[in-house]
Amino acid sequence: MDITDALELPCGARLKNRLAKAAMTEGLAASDHSATSRHATLYRRWAHGGAGMLLTGNIMVDRRYLERPANLVIDGPQSSRQMSALRELAQAGTENGAHLWAQLSHAGRQTPKMVAAQPVGPSAVTVKLPGGQFARPRALEAAEIEDIIGRFVHAANVVKEAGFTGVQIHSAHGYLISEFLNPLTNQRTDQWGGSLENRARLLLRTVAAVRKAVGDKYPVSVKLNSSDFQKGGYTFSECLQVVEWLDNGTIDLLEISGGSYEQPMMMGMEGLEPAVEKPLAESTAMREAYFLEYAGKIAETVGTPLMVTGGFRSRQVMDAALVSGAADVIGIARPLCVDVDVPNQLLNGILGAAPAWEKGLSLGPGIFGARSRVPLLKAVNGFAAMAFFYQNIYRLADGLATKSKMALLPALIRHQRGEMRAARQLDSR
């Protein structure tokens, strides 16, 4: 078994190979949150890069609570123009035999202050990051939680109609459904909080409702944290139990990830506080693939196909992960911001070792030095690294060549100005 092999999913859909372009936020939506021609240009380029499946960045189910101002949103009836734009995106992303799956998400308390003066979450627990980017959330009412389930169902129906070939329900990285799983952020005492069964209720009910809406033959995926890596937070043992509840034939692919804004292990970075339950990194494979160890343990207990994203740097480790059974699909993210042809090169044996494609993964010491422990400066370093990838996504969407090197401070300033400009457009509507 290797990355060139096709994969038949439980629903009967077939992926042409085992490589997936993992979800990355694009920030390309129009001021009314609809898709644009830039989306189509971007996803057409990624589709021709060779991956068997492309996952979109966050498609939000509520325009009031966004991951960033220029998110694509589906939260109500779509006009003919909006549906046409979604169909254009779906057509572009499914060229070259690729699948295009819509990642559906609600940002919860990780909605920036520039978008919502008061975000929402399971409880009124503020994101612990310096800089004041996130306001204190209010706790959702029970009726609002029921409404959120319906919003995921509506968005799934719309993207299916538009021609997307699958959906992923985002339950990782500290967004709303992930917040419900985490006892640090979910301090409720009703049916949505307390025990793990209650904290997992939003995820399980959302998955069941989406599956019922889209039917048995349409791919439904979940992105789930292996751990939040926070003391007192959602643990790997809890993840194993949630995975068992999901392993009932309802989903076709489970992507294993981890972390949140407060503890960004999904980016190979530690947060402001020491992480707990960190991968042991006892082998080359573990050092490359952040969550492979966890996925291997999950694979021992469930039959749902698994996708692992984060840190893979060589075809050798990818193939080994597939052979071991720890993964069925390998997710690639940041390298595709620099070179869209990475999947083709991997599949054709052109790329085999890390040095050949490290350029999209290593950015040097950052603005303030790699070892800076001052919380604000450490956070700025992380945001600057993300700005590098954002700027290259914009270049891809504009049909331009990417840049493998970029001055990080100017990139961060350009990115922040763009975000504020997009936020002002929201305020003017």
C-alpha positions in Angstrom: 0.0 0.0 0.0 1.2 3.5 -0.8 0.0 7.0 -1.5 -0.8 6.2 -5.2 -3.5 3.7 -4.2 -7.2 4.6 -4.5 -9.5 4.5 -1.5 -13.1 3.4 -1.4 -15.0 5.1 1.4 -17.8 3.4 3.4 -20.4 5.4 1.5 -19.1 4.0 -1.8 -17.3 7.1 -3.0 -13.8 6.6 -4.4 -10.7 8.8 -3.9 -8.2 8.4 -6.7 -5.2 8.4 -4.3 -4.4 8.8 -0.6 -3.3 12.4 -0.6 -5.6 15.2 0.5 -5.1 18.9 0.5 -6.0 19.7 4.1 -8.2 22.6 5.1 -6.6 26.1 5.2 -8.6 29.3 5.7 -8.6 31.3 2.5 -10.1 34.8 3.3 -11.3 35.3 -0.2 -15.1 35.8 0.2 -17.0 38.9 -1.1 -18.4 41.3 1.4 -21.6 39.3 1.5 -19.6 36.2 2.3 -20.2 34.6 -1.1 -17.6 32.7 -3.2 -15.7 34.6 -5.8 -13.7 33.8 -8.9 -10.6 33.9 -6.8 -11.9 30.8 -5.0 -12.3 29.0 -8.3 -8.8 30.0 -9.5 -7.3 28.8 -6.3 -9.0 25.4 -6.1 -8.5 24.8 -9.8 -4.8 25.1 -9.3 -4.9 22.8 -6.2 -7.0 20.3 -8.1 -4.5 20.0 -10.9 -1.8 19.6 -8.2 -2.8 15.9 -8.0 -4.4 15.3 -4.6 -7.3 12.9 -4.6 -9.3 15.1 -2.3 -9.4 18.8 -1.5 -10.8 20.2 1.8 -11.9 23.8 1.8 -11.1 26.2 4.5 -13.8 27.1 7.0 -17.2 27.6 5.4 -19.1 29.2 8.3 -22.6 28.4 9.2 -23.3 31.7 10.9 -22.1 35.1 9.5 -22.2 36.6 13.0 -19.5 34.3 14.3 -16.6 34.0 11.8 -13.1 32.7 12.0 -12.0 35.8 10.1 -13.8 38.6 8.3 -13.6 37.3 4.7 -14.9 33.7 5.4 -17.3 32.1 3.0 -20.6 31.7 4.7 -23.7 29.6 4.1 -26.4 30.4 6.6 -29.6 31.1 4.7 -31.3 31.0 1.3 -28.7 31.4 -1.5 -29.4 33.8 -4.3 -29.0 32.6 -7.9 -25.7 34.6 -8.0 -24.4 33.0 -4.8 -25.3 29.5 -6.0 -23.6 30.1 -9.3 -20.5 31.2 -7.5 -20.6 28.0 -5.4 -21.1 25.9 -8.5 -18.1 27.6 -10.2 -16.0 26.8 -7.1 -17.2 23.2 -7.0 -16.5 22.7 -10.7 -13.0 24.0 -10.4 -12.2 22.0 -7.3 -13.4 18.7 -8.9 -11.3 19.0 -12.0 -8.6 16.4 -12.7 -10.7 13.8 -10.9 -10.4 15.4 -7.5 -13.0 15.3 -4.8 -13.9 18.7 -3.2 -15.3 18.6 0.3 -16.7 21.6 2.2 -15.4 22.0 5.7 -18.4 23.4 7.7 -17.6 25.3 10.8 -18.7 27.7 13.6 -16.0 29.8 15.2 -17.6 30.0 18.6 -15.5 32.0 21.1 -12.6 32.1 18.6 -14.5 34.8 16.6 -12.2 37.9 16.5 -13.4 41.0 18.2 -13.2 42.8 14.8 -16.1 40.5 13.7 -18.2 40.2 16.9 -18.0 42.4 19.9 -19.4 39.5 21.9 -18.9 36.0 20.5 -20.6 32.9 21.8 -19.5 29.6 23.3 -20.7 26.8 25.5 -19.7 29.0 28.5 -18.4 32.5 29.1 -14.7 31.6 29.0 -12.4 34.0 27.1 -9.6 32.9 24.7 -6.4 33.3 26.7 -4.2 35.1 24.2 -2.4 38.4 24.6 -3.4 41.4 22.4 -7.1 41.6 23.1 -8.2 40.0 19.8 -11.0 38.0 21.4 -13.8 39.3 23.6 -15.4 37.5 26.4 -18.1 35.2 25.0 -21.6 34.7 26.3 -22.9 31.2 26.9 -25.3 29.9 24.3 -28.9 29.3 25.2 -30.3 25.7 24.6 -32.5 26.9 21.8 -29.5 28.5 20.0 -27.6 25.2 20.2 -30.5 23.4 18.5 -30.4 26.2 15.9 -26.7 25.6 15.2 -27.4 21.9 14.4 -29.9 23.1 11.8 -27.3 25.5 10.4 -24.8 22.7 9.7 -27.6 20.7 8.0 -28.6 23.6 5.8 -25.0 24.3 4.8 -24.5 20.6 3.9 -27.6 20.6 1.8 -26.5 23.7 -0.1 -22.9 22.5 -0.9 -24.3 19.2 -2.0 -26.6 20.9 -4.4 -23.8 23.1 -5.6 -21.7 20.1 -6.6 -19.3 19.7 -3.7 -18.6 15.9 -3.4 -18.5 15.7 0.4 -18.6 17.6 3.7 -16.4 17.8 6.8 -17.8 18.8 10.2 -15.1 20.8 12.0 -14.8 19.6 15.6 -11.2 20.5 16.2 -8.8 23.4 16.8 -10.9 25.2 19.5 -13.9 26.1 17.3 -17.4 25.8 18.7 -18.0 22.0 18.6 -14.5 21.5 19.9 -15.2 24.0 22.7 -18.2 21.9 23.8 -15.9 18.8 24.1 -13.4 20.7 26.3 -14.2 20.9 30.0 -12.1 24.1 30.3 -14.4 25.9 27.9 -17.6 24.0 28.6 -18.7 24.6 32.1 -22.4 24.0 31.5 -24.6 22.0 33.9 -27.4 21.1 31.5 -27.6 18.3 28.9 -24.8 20.0 26.9 -22.1 20.0 29.6 -20.6 18.0 32.4 -20.1 14.4 31.4 -18.3 13.6 28.2 -21.5 12.1 26.9 -23.1 15.5 27.3 -20.1 17.5 26.0 -20.1 15.3 22.9 -23.8 15.7 22.3 -23.5 18.6 19.9 -21.0 16.8 17.7 -22.9 13.5 17.6 -26.3 15.1 17.0 -24.8 17.4 14.3 -23.2 14.4 12.5 -26.4 12.3 12.7 -28.5 15.2 11.4 -26.1 16.0 8.5 -26.0 12.3 7.5 -29.7 12.0 7.5 -30.0 15.2 5.3 -27.4 14.2 2.7 -28.1 10.5 2.5 -26.0 7.4 2.8 -24.0 7.7 -0.4 -22.6 11.2 0.2 -19.2 11.5 2.0 -19.4 12.9 5.6 -16.2 13.5 7.5 -15.3 14.8 10.9 -12.2 16.7 12.0 -11.5 15.8 15.7 -8.8 16.8 18.1 -6.8 13.9 19.6 -6.3 16.2 22.5 -6.4 19.9 23.3 -3.0 19.6 25.1 -4.2 21.7 28.0 -4.1 20.8 31.6 -7.6 20.0 32.7 -8.8 20.0 29.1 -10.1 17.4 26.6 -7.8 14.4 26.7 -6.8 11.6 24.4 -8.7 9.1 26.5 -11.8 11.2 26.0 -11.0 11.3 22.2 -10.9 7.5 22.1 -14.4 7.4 23.6 -15.8 10.0 21.2 -14.3 8.1 18.3 -16.0 4.9 19.4 -19.3 6.8 19.4 -18.6 8.0 15.9 -17.6 4.6 14.7 -21.1 3.5 13.8 -21.1 3.8 10.1 -22.3 7.4 10.1 -19.0 9.0 8.9 -16.7 8.0 6.0 -13.4 9.6 7.2 -12.1 10.9 10.5 -9.3 13.4 10.4 -7.2 13.4 13.5 -5.7 16.7 14.6 -5.1 18.6 17.9 -4.7 21.9 19.6 -6.4 25.3 19.4 -5.5 29.0 19.2 -4.3 28.7 22.8 -2.2 25.6 22.2 -1.5 25.5 18.4 0.0 22.0 18.2 -1.7 21.6 14.7 1.0 24.0 13.5 3.8 22.1 15.3 4.0 25.0 17.9 3.5 25.1 21.6 1.3 27.8 23.1 2.0 30.3 25.9 1.6 27.6 28.5 3.4 24.2 28.4 1.5 21.6 26.5 0.4 18.4 28.1 0.0 15.0 26.3 2.5 16.0 23.7 3.4 13.3 21.1 6.4 11.3 22.3 8.4 11.8 19.0 10.3 8.6 19.6 10.9 8.0 15.9 11.3 9.9 12.6 7.7 9.3 11.8 6.5 10.8 15.0 8.7 13.8 14.6 7.3 14.4 11.1 3.7 13.6 11.6 2.4 15.4 14.8 -0.6 13.2 15.4 0.4 9.9 13.9 1.0 8.2 17.2 -2.6 9.0 18.3 -4.0 7.9 15.0 -2.3 4.6 15.3 -3.9 4.0 18.7 -7.3 5.0 17.4 -6.9 2.7 14.4 -6.5 -0.2 16.8 -10.1 0.2 18.1 -12.2 1.5 15.2 -12.8 0.7 11.5 -13.5 4.2 10.2 -10.9 5.4 7.7 -8.5 7.9 9.2 -6.8 11.0 7.8 -3.8 12.4 9.5 -2.5 16.0 8.8 0.4 17.9 10.2 4.1 17.8 9.6 4.6 15.1 7.0 7.8 15.8 5.1 8.7 12.7 3.2 6.9 10.1 1.0 8.7 7.4 3.0 6.9 8.3 6.2 3.6 8.8 4.3 3.8 5.3 2.8 4.9 3.8 6.2 1.9 5.4 7.9 -0.5 3.9 5.4 1.2 0.4 5.6 1.0 0.6 9.5 -2.7 1.2 9.4 -2.3 4.4 11.4 -3.7 6.4 8.4 -5.7 5.8 5.3 -5.3 9.4 3.9 -2.4 11.8 4.3 -3.2 15.5 4.6 -0.9 18.1 3.2 -1.5 21.8 4.0 1.2 24.5 4.2 3.6 23.1 1.4 0.7 23.6 -1.0 0.7 27.3 -0.3 4.2 27.4 -1.8 4.1 24.7 -4.5 0.7 23.4 -5.7 2.4 20.5 -7.6 3.7 18.8 -4.4 1.1 16.0 -4.6 2.0 15.2 -8.3 5.7 15.2 -7.4 5.2 12.9 -4.5 3.0 10.5 -6.5 5.5 10.4 -9.3 8.5 9.7 -7.0 10.1 13.1 -7.7 9.9 14.2 -4.0 11.1 11.6 -1.5 13.0 13.3 1.2 12.4 16.3 3.4 14.9 18.7 2.0 13.3 18.8 -1.4 10.1 20.5 -0.1 10.9 22.0 3.3 10.5 25.5 1.8 6.9 25.7 2.7 7.4 24.5 6.3 10.4 26.3 7.8 10.3 30.1 8.1 13.4 30.7 10.3 13.4 32.4 13.6 10.4 34.7 13.1 10.4 38.4 13.8 11.5 38.3 17.4 13.6 35.2 17.5 12.7 31.6 17.7 13.2 31.3 21.4 11.3 34.4 22.5 9.3 33.5 25.6 7.6 36.9 26.0 3.9 36.0 25.5 3.0 38.9 23.2 6.2 38.5 21.1 5.7 34.8 20.9 2.2 35.3 19.6 3.3 37.8 17.0 5.9 35.3 15.7 3.1 32.8 15.2 0.8 35.2 13.5 3.7 36.3 11.2 4.3 32.7 10.2 0.6 32.4 9.3 0.7 35.6 7.3 3.4 34.1 5.0 1.0 31.4 4.0 -2.0 33.7 3.7 -0.1 36.0 1.3 0.8 33.0 -0.8 -2.8 31.8 -0.9 -3.8 35.3 -2.2 -1.1 35.0 -4.9 -2.4 31.6 -6.0 -5.9 32.9 -6.1 -4.8 35.8 -8.3 -3.0 33.4 -10.7 0.4 34.6 -9.6 3.6 32.6 -8.8 4.2 32.0 -5.1 7.1 33.2 -3.0 9.2 30.7 -1.1 10.8 33.5 0.9 9.1 36.6 2.3 9.9 39.3 4.9 7.6 38.3 7.7 7.0 41.7 9.3 5.7 43.4 6.1 3.7 40.2 5.4 2.1 40.4 8.8 1.3 44.1 8.4 -0.3 43.5 4.9 -2.3 40.7 6.4 -3.6 42.7 9.3 -4.5 45.6 7.1 -6.4 43.3 4.8 -8.3 41.8 7.7 -9.3 45.2 9.1 -10.4 46.3 5.6 -12.6 43.2 5.3 -14.0 43.8 8.8 -14.9 47.4 7.9 -16.8 46.1 4.9 -18.8 43.9 7.2 -19.7 46.9 9.4 -20.8 48.9 6.4 -23.5 46.4 5.2 
